[in-house]
Amino acid sequence: MMLKDKVAVVTGAARGIGREIALLMAKEGAKVVVNDYGGKEDGTGAARPPADEVVNEIKAQDGQAAANYDSVATMAGGKSIIQTALDHFGRVDIVVNNAGILRDRMIFNMTEDEWDAVLDTHLKGTFAVTRAAVPLMREQKWGRFINMTSTSGLVGNVGQANYAAAKLGIVGFTKVVALDMARYNVTANCISPFAWTRMIGTIPTETEAQKARVEKLKQLSPAHIAPMAVYLATEEAKDISGQVFGVRGKEIMLFNHMRPIRSIHHAEGWTPDRLAKMFPGTLRQHLVPLETSGQYFNYDPRV
């Protein structure tokens, strides 16, 4: 039981990836706050039974759990989620920021509400829950944050400007939390999951390529993501922080960090004309091709 006596908060834990993480953390000995607003894939609506069902499932296996139904999209919601852990279990050791919604739209059709709703749930939600937890972790000098990113942000995906911006923002946020909290024995890492979930089920299947991608995703269970999340929450992972891991079925990938790959210099400085002459034979040769998450899904690190 690698998380014995630890207290974990998992947002968006009623279904999919969050549910599997909550169940496995409980199996490994953690006391779990199961947070879920209970809304639809686009964030509308609310319901308490989904979170209650996971709590009851954990308790049926002799685990300890408590439900919370607040939205992560407000600072008050973040505080309430962490307060639930304090009220029921007296502390908080692990936070898994997993809650999310989708409101996909091509950039030329995306509305302000569609932008704000996704950024509020993913990016602000990750901040709201983290901000409520970090003072407690700093005081106890132990803590773990596991945040969910996506290849939509890391690589790009059509029709997901809001989601991609939020998910890449979470990567930057995670790196800074890792730096800010390093002296307090608190780590922060990201997981980019490949799995078939209710939210991923909204992917269009209008083209053959889209249909093929969906069929591949259907073979990947949310349960595959949970072991990595649990491992990052353990004492054994105390030296792992500020990293981004991909989990695809039975495969785990470590993503590289954004670093300069080539540079050019001119003693007299640059002008547009000098760039036009120099760029083709220098930096252009090292441009990274534009890819979508659908193409990236076929990436094979063994090749």
C-alpha positions as CSV (number, residue, x, y, z in Angstrom):
1,M,0.0,0.0,0.0
2,M,2.2,2.8,-1.4
3,L,-0.1,5.6,-0.2
4,K,-1.0,4.3,3.2
5,D,-2.3,7.1,5.5
6,K,-2.0,9.8,2.7
7,V,-5.0,12.0,1.9
8,A,-5.7,12.5,-1.8
9,V,-8.0,15.0,-3.6
10,V,-9.0,14.0,-7.1
11,T,-11.1,16.4,-9.2
12,G,-13.4,15.2,-11.9
13,A,-13.3,11.8,-10.1
14,A,-16.7,10.5,-10.9
15,R,-16.0,9.1,-14.3
16,G,-13.2,8.1,-16.7
17,I,-9.6,8.8,-15.8
18,G,-10.4,10.6,-12.5
19,R,-12.5,7.7,-11.3
20,E,-9.8,5.1,-12.0
21,I,-7.2,7.3,-10.2
22,A,-9.4,7.7,-7.2
23,L,-10.1,3.9,-7.0
24,L,-6.4,2.9,-7.3
25,M,-5.3,5.5,-4.8
26,A,-7.8,4.2,-2.3
27,K,-6.7,0.7,-3.0
28,E,-3.1,1.8,-2.3
29,G,-4.2,3.1,1.1
30,A,-5.1,6.7,0.5
31,K,-8.1,8.5,2.0
32,V,-9.7,10.1,-1.0
33,V,-11.9,13.2,-1.6
34,V,-13.9,12.4,-4.7
35,N,-14.7,15.8,-6.3
36,D,-17.1,16.0,-9.2
37,Y,-19.5,18.7,-10.3
38,G,-21.5,16.1,-12.1
39,G,-22.0,18.1,-15.3
40,K,-22.1,17.1,-18.9
41,E,-19.1,17.0,-21.2
42,D,-19.5,20.7,-21.9
43,G,-19.7,21.6,-18.3
44,T,-23.4,22.3,-18.2
45,G,-25.7,20.8,-15.5
46,A,-24.8,19.4,-12.2
47,A,-25.5,16.2,-10.3
48,R,-24.4,14.6,-7.0
49,P,-24.9,10.8,-7.6
50,P,-21.8,10.3,-9.9
51,A,-19.4,11.3,-7.1
52,D,-21.4,9.5,-4.5
53,E,-21.2,6.3,-6.5
54,V,-17.4,6.3,-6.5
55,V,-17.3,7.1,-2.8
56,N,-19.6,4.1,-2.2
57,E,-17.4,1.9,-4.4
58,I,-14.3,2.8,-2.4
59,K,-16.1,2.2,0.9
60,A,-17.4,-1.1,-0.3
61,Q,-13.7,-2.1,-0.7
62,D,-13.0,-1.1,2.9
63,G,-11.5,2.2,1.8
64,Q,-12.1,5.7,3.1
65,A,-13.6,8.4,0.9
66,A,-15.7,11.6,1.0
67,A,-17.6,13.3,-1.8
68,N,-17.4,17.0,-2.9
69,Y,-19.6,18.5,-5.5
70,D,-18.0,22.0,-6.1
71,S,-16.9,23.3,-9.4
72,V,-13.2,23.8,-9.7
73,A,-13.7,26.9,-11.8
74,T,-13.9,29.4,-8.9
75,M,-11.5,30.2,-6.1
76,A,-14.3,29.5,-3.6
77,G,-14.8,26.1,-5.2
78,G,-11.1,25.3,-4.9
79,K,-11.1,26.2,-1.2
80,S,-14.2,24.1,-0.5
81,I,-12.7,21.1,-2.2
82,I,-9.5,21.2,0.0
83,Q,-11.6,22.0,3.1
84,T,-13.5,18.8,2.5
85,A,-10.2,16.9,2.9
86,L,-9.5,18.8,6.1
87,D,-13.0,18.3,7.5
88,H,-13.0,14.5,6.9
89,F,-9.4,13.5,7.1
90,G,-7.5,16.4,8.8
91,R,-4.9,17.0,6.0
92,V,-4.1,16.9,2.3
93,D,-1.1,15.3,0.8
94,I,-2.0,14.7,-2.9
95,V,-3.9,16.7,-5.4
96,V,-4.8,15.4,-8.8
97,N,-6.2,18.2,-11.0
98,N,-8.2,16.2,-13.5
99,A,-11.5,18.0,-13.9
100,G,-12.2,19.1,-17.5
101,I,-14.8,20.0,-20.1
102,L,-14.8,20.4,-23.9
103,R,-16.4,23.0,-26.1
104,D,-14.7,22.4,-29.4
105,R,-15.1,25.0,-32.2
106,M,-13.0,26.2,-35.1
107,I,-11.2,29.4,-34.1
108,F,-13.3,31.5,-36.5
109,N,-16.5,30.3,-34.8
110,M,-15.4,30.1,-31.2
111,T,-17.3,32.4,-28.8
112,E,-16.1,34.2,-25.7
113,D,-18.2,31.9,-23.5
114,E,-16.7,28.8,-25.1
115,W,-13.2,30.1,-24.5
116,D,-13.9,31.3,-20.9
117,A,-15.7,28.1,-19.8
118,V,-12.8,25.8,-20.9
119,L,-10.0,28.0,-19.6
120,D,-11.9,28.5,-16.2
121,T,-12.4,24.7,-15.7
122,H,-8.9,23.5,-16.8
123,L,-6.4,26.3,-16.2
124,K,-8.1,28.4,-13.5
125,G,-9.5,25.2,-11.9
126,T,-6.0,23.8,-11.6
127,F,-4.8,27.0,-10.0
128,A,-7.8,27.3,-7.7
129,V,-7.4,23.9,-6.1
130,T,-3.6,24.1,-6.1
131,R,-3.6,27.5,-4.4
132,A,-5.9,26.2,-1.7
133,A,-3.6,23.3,-1.0
134,V,0.0,24.7,-1.2
135,P,0.0,26.5,2.1
136,L,-0.9,23.3,3.9
137,M,1.8,21.3,2.0
138,R,4.4,24.0,2.6
139,E,3.7,23.8,6.4
140,Q,3.8,20.0,6.5
141,K,6.8,19.9,4.0
142,W,5.3,17.1,1.9
143,G,3.0,17.1,-1.1
144,R,2.3,15.9,-4.6
145,F,0.5,17.6,-7.5
146,I,-0.5,15.6,-10.6
147,N,-2.0,17.7,-13.3
148,M,-3.5,16.6,-16.6
149,T,-2.3,18.1,-19.8
150,S,-3.0,16.9,-23.4
151,T,-1.3,16.5,-26.8
152,S,-3.9,19.0,-28.0
153,G,-1.7,21.6,-26.1
154,L,1.7,19.9,-26.5
155,V,1.3,19.3,-30.2
156,G,-2.0,20.9,-31.4
157,N,-5.4,19.7,-32.6
158,V,-8.0,21.2,-34.9
159,G,-10.9,23.0,-33.3
160,Q,-9.5,23.0,-29.8
161,A,-7.9,26.5,-29.4
162,N,-9.5,26.9,-26.0
163,Y,-8.6,23.4,-24.7
164,A,-5.1,23.5,-26.2
165,A,-4.4,26.9,-24.6
166,A,-5.5,25.7,-21.2
167,K,-3.6,22.4,-21.4
168,L,-0.3,24.0,-22.5
169,G,-0.9,26.6,-19.8
170,I,-1.1,23.8,-17.2
171,V,2.3,22.6,-18.3
172,G,3.8,26.0,-17.6
173,F,1.9,26.4,-14.4
174,T,3.1,23.0,-13.2
175,K,6.8,23.8,-13.9
176,V,6.5,26.9,-11.8
177,V,4.7,25.1,-8.9
178,A,7.5,22.5,-9.1
179,L,10.1,25.3,-8.7
180,D,8.2,27.3,-6.0
181,M,7.6,24.2,-3.9
182,A,10.8,22.3,-4.3
183,R,12.3,23.4,-1.0
184,Y,9.2,22.1,0.8
185,N,9.5,18.5,-0.5
186,V,6.5,19.1,-2.8
187,T,6.5,17.9,-6.4
188,A,4.4,18.8,-9.4
189,N,4.1,16.8,-12.6
190,C,1.9,16.5,-15.7
191,I,0.3,13.5,-17.3
192,S,-0.8,13.6,-21.0
193,P,-3.3,10.7,-21.1
194,F,-4.4,8.7,-24.2
195,A,-7.6,7.0,-23.2
196,W,-11.2,6.5,-24.2
197,T,-13.5,8.5,-22.0
198,R,-16.9,10.1,-22.0
199,M,-15.3,13.5,-23.0
200,I,-13.1,12.0,-25.7
201,G,-16.3,10.3,-27.0
202,T,-17.3,13.7,-28.4
203,I,-14.6,13.6,-31.1
204,P,-16.1,13.9,-34.6
205,T,-16.2,10.8,-36.8
206,E,-17.0,12.4,-40.1
207,T,-13.8,11.3,-42.0
208,E,-12.1,7.9,-42.3
209,A,-9.1,9.3,-40.4
210,Q,-11.3,10.5,-37.6
211,K,-13.0,7.1,-37.4
212,A,-9.7,5.3,-37.3
213,R,-8.4,7.4,-34.5
214,V,-11.5,6.9,-32.5
215,E,-11.3,3.1,-32.9
216,K,-7.7,3.2,-31.6
217,L,-8.7,5.3,-28.6
218,K,-11.5,2.9,-27.8
219,Q,-8.8,0.2,-27.1
220,L,-7.2,2.4,-24.4
221,S,-8.8,2.1,-21.0
222,P,-8.7,5.0,-18.5
223,A,-7.4,2.4,-16.0
224,H,-4.1,2.6,-17.8
225,I,-3.5,6.1,-16.6
226,A,-4.0,5.5,-12.9
227,P,-0.7,3.6,-12.0
228,M,1.4,6.5,-13.3
229,A,-0.6,9.0,-11.2
230,V,-0.3,6.8,-8.1
231,Y,3.5,6.4,-8.6
232,L,4.0,10.1,-8.9
233,A,2.2,10.5,-5.6
234,T,4.5,8.2,-3.7
235,E,7.6,8.8,-1.6
236,E,9.5,6.8,-4.2
237,A,8.9,9.6,-6.7
238,K,10.2,12.4,-4.5
239,D,12.9,13.4,-7.0
240,I,10.6,13.6,-10.0
241,S,9.2,17.1,-10.5
242,G,8.4,19.5,-13.4
243,Q,8.0,16.6,-15.8
244,V,5.5,15.7,-18.5
245,F,4.7,12.0,-19.0
246,G,2.5,10.5,-21.7
247,V,0.5,7.3,-20.9
248,R,-0.8,5.4,-23.9
249,G,-2.1,1.9,-23.0
250,K,0.8,-0.1,-21.6
251,E,3.3,2.5,-22.8
252,I,4.7,5.4,-20.8
253,M,6.5,8.3,-22.5
254,L,8.7,11.1,-21.2
255,F,8.2,14.3,-23.1
256,N,11.0,16.7,-23.9
257,H,11.2,20.2,-22.6
258,M,11.0,23.3,-24.7
259,R,14.6,24.3,-25.5
260,P,16.4,26.1,-28.3
261,I,17.5,23.6,-31.0
262,R,19.4,25.9,-33.4
263,S,20.3,29.6,-33.5
264,I,21.8,32.1,-35.9
265,H,23.7,35.2,-35.2
266,H,24.7,38.3,-37.2
267,A,27.4,40.7,-36.0
268,E,25.5,43.7,-37.3
269,G,22.1,42.6,-36.1
270,W,19.1,41.4,-38.2
271,T,17.1,43.1,-40.9
272,P,14.2,41.5,-42.8
273,D,16.3,41.3,-45.9
274,R,19.2,39.5,-44.1
275,L,16.7,37.1,-42.5
276,A,15.2,36.4,-46.0
277,K,18.6,35.4,-47.3
278,M,19.9,33.5,-44.3
279,F,16.7,31.7,-43.0
280,P,16.3,29.1,-45.8
281,G,19.8,27.7,-45.4
282,T,19.8,27.7,-41.6
283,L,16.7,27.7,-39.3
284,R,14.3,26.5,-42.0
285,Q,16.1,23.2,-42.2
286,H,15.2,22.5,-38.5
287,L,11.5,23.6,-38.5
288,V,9.3,21.1,-36.7
289,P,6.4,20.0,-39.0
290,L,2.9,21.0,-37.9
291,E,1.1,18.0,-36.5
292,T,-2.3,17.3,-35.0
293,S,-3.0,15.1,-32.0
294,G,-4.4,12.6,-34.5
295,Q,-1.2,12.3,-36.3
296,Y,0.9,12.3,-33.1
297,F,-1.2,9.3,-31.8
298,N,0.7,7.2,-34.4
299,Y,4.1,8.2,-33.0
300,D,6.3,5.2,-32.2
301,P,9.3,6.1,-30.1
302,R,10.9,2.8,-31.1
303,V,11.3,3.9,-34.7
